[in-house]
Structure formats: structure tokens, C-alpha cells
Amino acid sequence: MYKLFITDLDGSIMDGSEVISTKNLKAIKILRENNIEITIATGRRWSSISKIVEPLSLTLPVILYNGAGIYDPLRKSFLYLQHLSKEEVIGALKVIHYYLSFVKLGIYHDDKLYEDSEALEFLKDNKNGIIKIFIEGEKELLKELKNRLEKIYLNVVFSSYKYLEILPKGASKGKALKKLLKNLDIKLEEVIALGDYDNDEEMLKLSGLGITLKNASERLKKIADYVIDASPSESVHYIIQQVLNFERR
């Protein structure tokens, strides 16, 4: 018996828009009618998703920054928030410096987003309080950059084919899910997880039922329990019909 449905947003239940489809919202309502709670695990910050998830009327904490933070929308405060160390930021800058002509740079600092030259200037002057660094570019170049960053023992993950993220040591959606469940009467095997890219891998592996989509990364499709033949805007609807069979009971 499943008790929790946790899902990524972009590419998982949203199809390139900033709105959750009516079809998915209706399906989420059916999950709740079957005593399955709902929450979100995203790479974004709370201010970026608060309006998007408003129709969900979330009561459980959400995972933000790809696992670096857990935020309680009812208390409007963080239950957990991890930052990159000064040493991690300095190490990352030394490597990224060689790629700045070919990539776009962004950072999250205290729920604020800084991009490109503003991000670079901020990083040069402020080494503390940075939650994550993300880099946008061509996939092959990002693969090379990822290898170089991992050689200096940084926590690096692809969140889409064009986004590479540097997270605090040990941060991941999977580890954040474990932290979240400690405060809930829910076991990992009672969790359904939905995601579409490499940053969702650990979360899907740990959950009782790990689901991804046909357009997901190859890495994720290899480890998922189900690969559903649906677009993100229909994903939850597909899951309740074809995987959980709720509408057929």
C-alpha cells in the first residue's frame, strides 16, 4: 500500500509550461481519495514554484534545490537547508573559469537567483550562503565540465540535457526524501516517485515504485520500475489508470 506520491515538476508533470494540467490535477485528487499524500521534489526555489503548486494545496514539506533544502509551505520556513562550503565554491570557480565563454552561469543564494555576469561577480565577492551553482550549455561540453568538477570531489549532477548543477556535498533528492520521511509515518517502500532526469535517480531507486517517462534520460529509464508512455501533462493521469488502476476499481 502506497502512502506518498512525490514528483519532480519540470518534464515530469509540466510540459514546458508553468502550469499543472487539469488532467494531472484531477489525477492527484484521485490519489488523495485513495489515501496517498502528495509532495514535490524540484531543483527550483520556493518563490519560483509557489504559484505553480498552489492548486495542489500542499500540506507536506517540499524538497527544493535538488535536495539541498526541505521547505514547509504551511510554516513558511525551511526544515533543512544546506549550503556549498567556501572551499567548494572556490574549487568550482577555478574549473568553471575556463568555460565562461561557452556557458551560462547561475547561482542560488538565500532564495535569490543571480545569472551570468551578476552571478560571476557575486561568486567572486561572496563565498558563503550559496545553495547551488548551475551551468547551462551544450551537453558534450557539460559532460567534460562535469568530469573536471568531479575530479576535485564536487557533487555534480545533470538536471536536464542542458543544465549541470553543483550541489553541497551529500545533497540529493534521495537523501532529502529520507530526511523528509523521518518526520512522517511513511516508509520508503510506501513511496511512489516520478522524475525525468539524472537528478531524480536516487529518489526513484529508493522509492517503492520509481516511475519515469518515455522522454526521460536514458540513465533514468534504465533504473525505473516503470517507463510510462505519456507526456508530462498527462503523466499522473496515466499512472492512476495504467499503473495503479485506481479508476478501474
C-alpha positions as CSV (number, residue, x, y, z in Angstrom):
1,M,0.0,0.0,0.0
2,Y,1.4,3.4,-1.1
3,K,1.1,6.4,1.2
4,L,3.1,9.1,-0.6
5,F,3.4,10.3,-4.2
6,I,6.5,12.6,-4.7
7,T,7.2,14.1,-8.1
8,D,9.5,16.4,-9.9
9,L,7.9,19.3,-11.7
10,D,9.6,20.3,-15.0
11,G,9.5,17.5,-17.5
12,S,7.6,15.2,-15.1
13,I,4.2,16.8,-14.5
14,M,4.6,20.0,-16.5
15,D,5.2,20.1,-20.2
16,G,7.3,23.2,-20.8
17,S,4.7,25.5,-19.2
18,E,4.4,27.0,-15.7
19,V,1.0,25.3,-15.1
20,I,0.0,21.8,-13.9
21,S,-2.6,20.5,-16.3
22,T,-6.2,20.0,-15.4
23,K,-5.8,16.3,-16.2
24,N,-2.9,15.9,-13.8
25,L,-4.7,17.9,-11.1
26,K,-7.8,15.6,-11.3
27,A,-5.5,12.6,-11.1
28,I,-3.8,14.0,-8.0
29,K,-7.2,14.4,-6.4
30,I,-7.9,10.7,-7.1
31,L,-4.6,9.8,-5.4
32,R,-5.6,11.7,-2.3
33,E,-9.0,10.0,-2.4
34,N,-7.0,6.7,-2.2
35,N,-5.1,8.0,0.9
36,I,-1.9,8.8,-0.9
37,E,-0.3,12.1,0.2
38,I,1.3,14.5,-2.4
39,T,4.6,16.5,-2.3
40,I,7.1,17.9,-4.7
41,A,10.9,17.4,-5.2
42,T,12.4,20.0,-7.5
43,G,15.6,21.8,-8.4
44,R,13.9,25.1,-8.1
45,R,13.5,27.6,-5.2
46,W,10.2,28.1,-3.3
47,S,9.4,31.5,-4.8
48,S,9.7,30.0,-8.2
49,I,7.1,27.3,-7.7
50,S,4.7,28.7,-5.0
51,K,2.2,29.9,-7.6
52,I,2.5,26.7,-9.7
53,V,1.8,24.3,-6.8
54,E,-1.0,26.5,-5.3
55,P,-3.7,24.3,-6.8
56,L,-2.2,21.3,-5.0
57,S,-2.9,22.8,-1.6
58,L,0.2,21.1,-0.3
59,T,0.3,20.2,3.4
60,L,3.6,18.3,3.5
61,P,7.1,19.8,3.2
62,V,8.7,20.0,-0.3
63,I,12.2,19.2,-1.4
64,L,13.9,22.2,-3.1
65,Y,17.3,22.8,-4.8
66,N,17.6,19.2,-5.8
67,G,17.8,18.1,-2.2
68,A,19.8,20.9,-0.6
69,G,16.6,22.2,1.1
70,I,13.3,21.0,2.6
71,Y,10.7,23.7,3.0
72,D,7.5,23.7,4.9
73,P,4.8,25.6,3.0
74,L,2.5,25.8,6.0
75,R,5.1,27.3,8.4
76,K,6.7,29.2,5.6
77,S,10.2,28.1,6.7
78,F,13.0,25.7,6.0
79,L,13.2,22.5,7.9
80,Y,16.6,21.8,6.4
81,L,18.9,23.9,4.2
82,Q,22.5,23.1,3.1
83,H,25.0,25.4,1.5
84,L,28.1,25.0,-0.5
85,S,31.2,25.4,1.6
86,K,33.6,28.2,0.8
87,E,36.1,25.6,-0.4
88,E,33.6,24.0,-2.8
89,V,32.8,27.4,-4.3
90,I,36.5,28.3,-4.7
91,G,37.2,24.9,-6.3
92,A,34.2,25.2,-8.7
93,L,35.2,28.7,-9.8
94,K,38.7,27.6,-10.7
95,V,37.3,25.0,-13.1
96,I,34.3,27.0,-14.4
97,H,36.6,29.9,-15.2
98,Y,37.9,28.1,-18.3
99,Y,34.4,27.6,-19.7
100,L,32.8,31.0,-19.2
101,S,32.9,31.9,-22.9
102,F,30.9,28.9,-23.8
103,V,28.3,28.5,-20.9
104,K,25.8,30.5,-18.9
105,L,26.2,30.6,-15.2
106,G,23.7,30.9,-12.4
107,I,23.6,30.7,-8.6
108,Y,21.0,30.5,-5.8
109,H,21.8,32.5,-2.7
110,D,19.1,32.8,0.0
111,D,16.2,32.2,-2.4
112,K,17.6,34.8,-4.8
113,L,18.8,33.9,-8.3
114,Y,21.8,35.5,-9.9
115,E,22.8,34.9,-13.5
116,D,25.7,35.4,-15.9
117,S,28.0,38.4,-15.1
118,E,25.9,39.2,-12.0
119,A,26.4,35.6,-10.8
120,L,30.2,35.7,-11.5
121,E,30.6,39.0,-9.7
122,F,28.6,37.7,-6.7
123,L,30.7,34.5,-6.6
124,K,33.9,36.5,-6.6
125,D,32.8,38.6,-3.7
126,N,30.7,36.2,-1.7
127,K,31.8,32.6,-1.0
128,N,29.2,31.9,1.8
129,G,25.5,31.3,1.7
130,I,25.4,29.8,-1.8
131,I,23.0,26.9,-2.1
132,K,23.9,25.7,-5.6
133,I,25.6,26.7,-8.8
134,F,24.1,25.8,-12.2
135,I,25.7,25.9,-15.6
136,E,23.8,25.9,-19.0
137,G,25.5,24.8,-22.2
138,E,25.8,22.1,-24.8
139,K,25.7,18.6,-23.4
140,E,29.1,17.4,-24.6
141,L,30.8,20.4,-23.1
142,L,28.9,20.0,-19.9
143,K,30.0,16.3,-19.7
144,E,33.6,17.4,-19.9
145,L,33.0,20.1,-17.3
146,K,31.3,17.5,-15.0
147,N,34.3,15.2,-15.2
148,R,36.7,18.0,-14.3
149,L,34.5,19.1,-11.3
150,E,34.2,15.5,-10.1
151,K,37.9,15.2,-10.1
152,I,38.0,17.8,-7.3
153,Y,35.3,15.8,-5.5
154,L,32.4,18.2,-6.1
155,N,28.8,16.9,-6.0
156,V,27.7,17.4,-9.6
157,V,24.5,16.2,-11.4
158,F,22.6,16.8,-14.7
159,S,19.1,18.2,-14.1
160,S,18.4,18.3,-17.9
161,Y,20.3,17.8,-21.1
162,K,21.5,21.4,-20.9
163,Y,21.8,22.1,-17.2
164,L,24.6,20.9,-14.9
165,E,24.3,21.6,-11.2
166,I,26.9,21.8,-8.4
167,L,25.2,20.9,-5.1
168,P,26.5,20.9,-1.5
169,K,28.3,17.7,-0.5
170,G,25.9,14.8,0.0
171,A,22.8,16.7,-1.2
172,S,20.4,14.8,-3.4
173,K,16.6,14.3,-3.8
174,G,17.1,10.8,-2.5
175,K,18.8,11.8,0.7
176,A,16.3,14.7,1.2
177,L,13.5,12.1,0.8
178,K,15.0,10.0,3.6
179,K,15.1,13.1,5.9
180,L,11.5,14.0,5.0
181,L,10.2,10.5,5.8
182,K,11.8,10.6,9.3
183,N,9.1,13.1,10.3
184,L,6.2,11.2,8.6
185,D,4.8,7.8,9.4
186,I,5.8,6.6,5.9
187,K,8.5,4.0,4.8
188,L,10.5,4.2,1.6
189,E,8.7,1.2,0.2
190,E,5.4,3.1,0.6
191,V,6.5,5.9,-1.7
192,I,5.8,6.4,-5.4
193,A,8.4,8.7,-7.1
194,L,8.1,10.3,-10.5
195,G,11.0,12.0,-12.2
196,D,12.6,12.6,-15.7
197,Y,16.3,13.2,-15.3
198,D,19.5,12.1,-13.7
199,N,18.9,14.3,-10.6
200,D,15.9,12.1,-9.8
201,E,17.8,8.8,-10.0
202,E,18.4,8.2,-6.3
203,M,14.9,9.2,-5.4
204,L,13.5,6.7,-7.8
205,K,15.9,4.0,-6.7
206,L,15.0,4.4,-3.0
207,S,11.2,4.5,-3.5
208,G,8.9,1.5,-3.5
209,L,7.8,2.5,-7.0
210,G,10.0,4.5,-9.3
211,I,8.4,5.9,-12.4
212,T,9.8,7.9,-15.3
213,L,8.6,9.0,-18.8
214,K,9.3,7.9,-22.3
215,N,11.3,11.1,-23.0
216,A,13.3,10.8,-19.8
217,S,17.1,10.5,-19.7
218,E,18.5,7.1,-20.7
219,R,20.1,6.8,-17.3
220,L,16.8,7.1,-15.6
221,K,14.9,4.8,-17.9
222,K,17.4,2.0,-17.1
223,I,16.7,2.2,-13.3
224,A,12.9,3.0,-13.2
225,D,10.3,0.4,-12.3
226,Y,8.0,1.8,-15.0
227,V,8.6,3.9,-18.1
228,I,5.3,5.4,-18.9
229,D,4.2,6.2,-22.5
230,A,2.8,9.6,-21.6
231,S,3.7,13.3,-21.9
232,P,4.4,15.2,-18.6
233,S,1.0,17.0,-18.9
234,E,-0.7,13.6,-18.7
235,S,1.7,11.7,-16.6
236,V,-0.2,11.4,-13.3
237,H,-3.4,10.6,-15.2
238,Y,-1.6,7.8,-16.9
239,I,-0.2,6.5,-13.6
240,I,-3.5,6.2,-11.9
241,Q,-5.1,4.5,-14.9
242,Q,-2.4,2.2,-16.2
243,V,-0.1,1.6,-13.2
244,L,-2.3,1.9,-10.1
245,N,-5.6,1.1,-11.8
246,F,-7.5,3.4,-9.4
247,E,-10.1,4.5,-11.9
248,R,-10.9,0.8,-12.7
249,R,-11.8,-0.2,-9.2
